[in-house]
């Protein structure tokens, strides 16, 4: 089970449960496609908590990609187009 946003401190930033990918991406063309993207600086890698969450999402049939650059993210998005 994964929770959504956890809330904020006095109107400050909203945070998610540890490990949840940075972006939830969905299509608006009626295909009901949903996928997730983890954004990382080049040279960094996902934490063990993030990898465990990614594995749960993949086991549920979702695509999870790790993007180190904007080009990586756009390439992943292009693969989702019909």
C-alpha positions as CSV (number, residue, x, y, z in Angstrom):
1,X,0.0,0.0,0.0
2,X,1.2,3.5,-0.9
3,X,-0.1,6.6,0.7
4,X,-0.5,9.9,-1.2
5,X,0.6,13.3,0.0
6,X,1.4,13.2,3.7
7,X,0.7,16.9,4.3
8,X,2.8,19.9,5.2
9,X,4.1,21.8,8.1
10,X,2.2,25.0,8.6
11,X,1.4,25.5,4.9
12,X,4.9,24.6,3.9
13,X,6.1,21.9,1.3
14,X,4.0,18.8,0.9
15,X,5.8,15.5,1.1
16,X,5.0,11.9,0.0
17,X,5.7,8.6,1.7
18,X,9.5,7.8,1.4
19,X,10.4,6.2,-1.9
20,X,7.5,7.4,-4.0
21,X,8.7,8.6,-7.5
22,X,8.9,12.3,-8.1
23,X,6.5,12.4,-11.0
24,X,3.2,10.6,-11.7
25,X,2.6,11.0,-15.4
26,X,-0.8,10.2,-17.1
27,X,-2.1,10.5,-20.6
28,X,-5.1,12.6,-21.4
29,X,-6.0,10.8,-24.7
30,X,-8.4,8.3,-23.2
31,X,-5.8,5.4,-23.0
32,X,-5.8,5.4,-19.2
33,X,-2.0,5.1,-19.2
34,X,-0.2,6.0,-16.0
35,X,3.6,5.8,-15.4
36,X,6.1,7.1,-12.9
37,X,9.4,8.9,-13.2
38,X,12.2,9.2,-10.6
39,X,14.3,12.3,-11.2
40,X,18.0,12.1,-10.2
41,X,21.0,14.3,-10.7
42,X,23.6,12.7,-12.9
43,X,25.9,10.6,-10.7
44,X,23.2,9.9,-8.1
45,X,21.2,6.8,-7.8
46,X,17.8,5.9,-6.3
47,X,17.9,4.9,-2.6
48,X,17.1,1.4,-1.5
49,X,13.7,2.8,-0.3
50,X,13.0,4.2,-3.7
51,X,14.1,1.0,-5.5
52,X,11.7,-1.0,-3.3
53,X,8.8,1.3,-4.1
54,X,9.7,1.1,-7.8
55,X,9.7,-2.7,-7.6
56,X,6.2,-2.7,-6.0
57,X,4.9,-0.4,-8.7
58,X,6.4,-2.5,-11.5
59,X,5.0,-5.7,-9.9
60,X,1.6,-4.0,-10.1
61,X,2.1,-3.5,-13.8
62,X,3.2,0.2,-13.9
63,X,6.2,1.5,-15.7
64,X,8.8,3.3,-13.6
65,X,11.7,5.1,-15.2
66,X,14.7,6.8,-13.7
67,X,15.6,10.0,-15.5
68,X,19.0,11.7,-15.1
69,X,18.4,14.4,-17.7
70,X,15.5,16.1,-19.4
71,X,16.4,14.1,-22.5
72,X,16.0,10.9,-20.5
73,X,12.5,12.0,-19.4
74,X,11.4,13.1,-22.8
75,X,12.6,9.8,-24.3
76,X,10.6,7.9,-21.7
77,X,7.5,10.0,-22.5
78,X,8.0,9.4,-26.2
79,X,7.9,5.6,-25.6
80,X,4.5,6.1,-24.0
81,X,2.9,7.7,-27.1
82,X,0.7,5.5,-29.3
